[in-house]
Amino acid sequence: MSLTLTEMAVEVLSTADGRAKTALSRRHAEAWFAARRGEAAPIKVGAASPPLHPARPARPELLNPRDVPRRRPGSEAGRIALLHAVAHIELNAVDLHWDIVARFGHVPMPIGFYDDWVKCADEESRHFNMVCDVLESIGSHYGALPAHAGMWRAAEDTAEDLMGRLAVVPMVLEARGLDVTPGMIEIFRKAGLAQAVAALEVIYTEEVGHVAYGSKWFHFLCGRENADPKDVFHALVRRYFHGALKPPFNEEKRAEAGLPPDFYWPLAEETEARDRVVRG
């Protein structure tokens, strides 16, 4: 009996090793799109019970964000640490995209919703492998350094709220990648690491689409509820996002992804006002 899409998602979430997880992710994505093209038997979306936390390898050691060592990106050790952090983000993104499929399969959505997130998961899988290849080419590997333990918090906080998940994961966390990736590309370009530059340029280009999918489906759900997307976005980010929304923002790429400035600047100004109060 063939697996449903949500069961495929749970299989990925339940696989610990990064390379094995992404290989399975890519196989399931290929099977889904083959079925969608009519080249294989149809696959039902189905319903499943995903784990609250995805399976993870024994390494890297996961630390409280404040305990993750800071390294200068201008040094070789700093560049390795930066690549390791990117690999960790990409692996979490694989799980986040399969989790949205598995966890919200019961919510009536057009089939294009599943197409978009399976495509995102497939691309994040490729990103993880590209960055791991770069790490291994310079004598390191994913798991060699400790990593951020808070990456999954957004998924836990929004486990019962699809609109909240879309607001916080693609429209805040992934949008932040659009802000910081150009600077990372420049660091590796100056260091002469062409393989790293190439990987990050692919990630940068494709992440625009991931943010855009979040914005598209967020607006779709707001339209279904006849709600103002900007007001709903602000309320959900205040409720679920525990970090600080601070400039600089890549306004051009954010706009390309369907995120206008009036979505994020008011929240950034609230962050700055809170910081002023704390500073006294």
C-alpha positions in Angstrom: 0.0 0.0 0.0 1.5 3.3 -1.0 2.2 6.1 1.5 0.1 9.3 1.7 1.9 12.6 1.4 1.5 13.2 5.1 2.9 9.8 5.9 5.9 10.6 3.6 6.4 13.8 5.6 6.4 11.9 8.9 9.0 9.5 7.5 11.3 12.5 6.8 10.7 14.0 10.2 11.5 10.7 11.9 14.9 10.2 10.1 17.8 11.5 12.2 20.9 11.6 10.0 21.1 14.7 7.9 22.2 13.1 4.7 19.7 10.3 5.0 16.9 12.8 5.9 17.6 14.9 2.8 17.9 11.9 0.5 14.5 10.6 1.7 13.1 14.1 1.4 14.2 14.3 -2.2 12.9 10.8 -3.1 9.5 11.6 -1.6 9.4 15.0 -3.5 10.3 13.3 -6.7 7.5 10.7 -6.1 4.9 13.4 -5.3 5.7 15.4 -8.5 5.8 12.3 -10.7 2.3 11.5 -9.4 1.2 15.1 -9.9 2.4 15.0 -13.6 0.4 11.8 -14.1 3.6 9.7 -14.5 2.8 7.5 -11.4 -0.3 6.5 -9.4 -1.9 9.4 -7.6 -0.8 10.1 -4.0 -3.4 11.2 -1.4 -2.6 14.0 1.0 -4.1 11.9 3.9 -3.7 12.8 7.6 -0.9 11.9 10.0 0.5 12.6 13.4 3.9 14.1 13.2 6.3 14.1 16.1 6.5 17.3 18.1 10.2 17.3 17.5 12.0 15.9 14.4 14.6 13.2 14.8 18.1 14.7 15.0 21.6 13.2 14.7 23.8 12.8 17.9 25.9 15.7 16.6 25.8 18.6 16.5 25.4 19.3 20.2 22.4 21.6 20.6 23.0 24.6 22.9 21.0 27.5 24.2 21.5 30.3 21.7 23.5 32.4 24.1 25.9 29.5 24.7 26.8 29.0 21.0 30.4 30.3 20.6 30.9 33.5 18.6 33.5 33.4 15.9 34.9 36.1 13.6 33.7 35.5 10.1 37.0 36.9 8.7 38.9 33.9 10.1 38.9 30.4 8.6 37.4 29.1 11.9 34.8 31.8 11.6 33.9 30.9 8.1 33.6 27.2 9.0 31.3 28.2 11.9 29.2 30.3 9.6 28.8 27.5 7.0 27.9 25.1 9.9 25.2 27.5 11.1 23.8 27.7 7.5 23.8 23.9 7.2 21.9 23.7 10.5 19.3 26.3 9.3 18.8 24.4 6.1 18.3 21.0 7.9 15.7 22.6 10.2 14.1 24.1 7.1 13.7 20.7 5.5 11.8 19.6 8.6 9.8 22.7 8.9 8.5 22.4 5.4 7.6 18.7 5.8 6.1 19.5 9.2 3.6 22.0 7.7 2.5 19.3 5.3 2.1 16.6 8.0 0.7 18.8 10.8 -1.9 20.7 8.8 -3.0 18.0 6.4 -6.4 18.2 8.0 -6.9 21.8 7.0 -8.8 22.1 3.7 -6.3 23.6 1.3 -5.8 23.6 -2.5 -3.4 21.0 -3.9 -1.0 23.8 -4.9 -0.4 24.4 -1.2 1.2 20.9 -0.9 3.1 21.4 -4.2 4.7 24.5 -2.9 5.9 23.1 0.4 7.1 19.8 -1.1 9.1 21.9 -3.6 10.5 24.0 -0.7 11.5 20.9 1.2 13.2 19.5 -1.8 15.1 22.7 -2.4 16.1 23.0 1.3 17.4 19.4 1.1 19.6 20.3 -1.8 20.8 23.4 0.0 21.8 21.3 3.1 23.8 18.9 0.9 25.5 21.7 -1.0 26.6 23.4 2.2 27.8 20.1 3.7 29.8 19.5 0.5 31.5 22.8 1.0 32.2 22.1 4.7 33.7 18.7 3.8 35.9 20.3 1.0 37.5 22.5 3.6 38.1 19.8 6.2 35.0 20.0 8.4 31.5 18.5 8.4 28.0 19.1 9.8 28.1 18.1 13.4 31.7 19.2 14.1 30.5 22.3 16.0 27.6 23.0 18.5 24.5 24.5 17.1 21.5 26.6 18.0 18.8 24.6 20.0 16.1 27.2 19.5 15.5 26.7 15.8 12.4 24.5 16.3 10.7 26.8 18.8 8.6 28.5 16.1 7.3 25.1 15.0 6.3 24.2 18.5 4.7 27.5 19.2 2.6 27.4 16.0 1.8 23.7 16.1 -2.0 24.4 16.3 -2.0 27.5 14.1 -1.4 27.4 10.4 -1.6 31.1 9.9 0.8 31.6 12.8 3.2 29.1 11.2 3.1 30.9 7.9 3.6 34.3 9.5 6.6 33.3 11.7 8.5 30.7 9.6 8.6 31.9 6.0 7.5 35.5 6.5 9.8 36.3 9.4 12.5 33.7 9.8 13.1 32.9 6.1 12.7 36.6 5.2 15.6 37.3 7.5 17.7 35.1 5.3 17.1 37.5 2.4 18.5 40.3 4.6 21.7 38.5 5.7 22.7 36.2 2.8 24.2 38.9 0.6 26.7 39.8 3.3 27.6 36.1 3.8 28.2 35.8 0.0 30.6 38.7 0.2 32.5 37.1 3.1 33.2 34.0 1.1 33.9 35.9 -2.2 36.6 37.8 -0.4 38.0 34.6 1.0 38.1 33.1 -2.5 35.8 30.2 -1.7 33.9 29.9 -5.0 32.1 26.7 -4.0 30.6 28.5 -0.9 29.7 31.5 -3.0 27.9 29.3 -5.6 26.0 27.5 -2.9 24.9 30.6 -1.1 23.8 32.3 -4.4 21.5 29.3 -5.1 20.1 29.5 -1.6 19.6 33.3 -1.9 17.7 32.9 -5.2 15.4 30.1 -4.1 14.7 31.5 -0.6 12.8 34.4 -2.3 10.3 31.7 -3.6 10.0 30.2 -0.1 9.1 33.5 1.5 6.7 34.2 -1.5 4.9 30.9 -0.9 4.4 31.8 2.8 3.0 35.2 1.8 0.8 33.7 -0.9 -0.9 31.1 1.4 -1.1 33.6 4.3 -3.0 36.0 2.1 -5.2 33.1 0.9 -6.2 32.2 4.4 -6.8 35.8 5.3 -9.0 36.2 2.3 -10.9 33.0 3.2 -11.6 34.6 6.7 -12.2 38.1 5.2 -9.4 39.4 7.5 -6.9 42.2 6.8 -3.5 40.4 6.2 -1.4 43.2 7.6 -3.3 43.4 10.9 -3.4 39.6 11.2 0.4 39.4 10.5 1.3 42.0 13.1 -0.9 40.2 15.7 0.5 36.8 15.0 4.2 37.9 15.0 3.6 39.7 18.3 2.1 36.5 19.7 4.5 33.9 18.4 7.9 35.5 17.4 10.2 35.8 20.4 13.2 37.4 18.6 13.8 40.9 17.6 12.8 42.2 14.2 15.5 44.7 13.4 16.8 46.4 10.2 18.6 46.4 7.8 16.0 44.9 5.6 16.4 43.7 2.0 13.4 45.7 0.9 13.8 44.8 -2.8 13.9 41.0 -2.3 11.2 41.2 0.4 8.9 43.1 -2.0 9.7 40.5 -4.7 8.5 37.8 -2.2 5.3 39.7 -1.5 6.3 41.3 1.8 5.7 45.1 1.6 7.5 47.4 4.1 4.3 48.1 6.1 4.3 44.5 7.2 7.6 44.5 9.0 8.7 48.2 9.6 6.0 48.8 12.3 7.2 45.7 14.2 10.8 46.8 13.9 9.8 50.2 15.3 8.1 48.5 18.2 11.3 46.5 18.9 13.4 49.7 18.8 11.0 51.4 21.2 11.2 48.5 23.7 15.0 48.6 23.4 15.0 52.3 24.3 12.9 51.6 27.4 15.3 48.8 28.5 18.3 51.1 27.9 16.6 53.7 30.0 
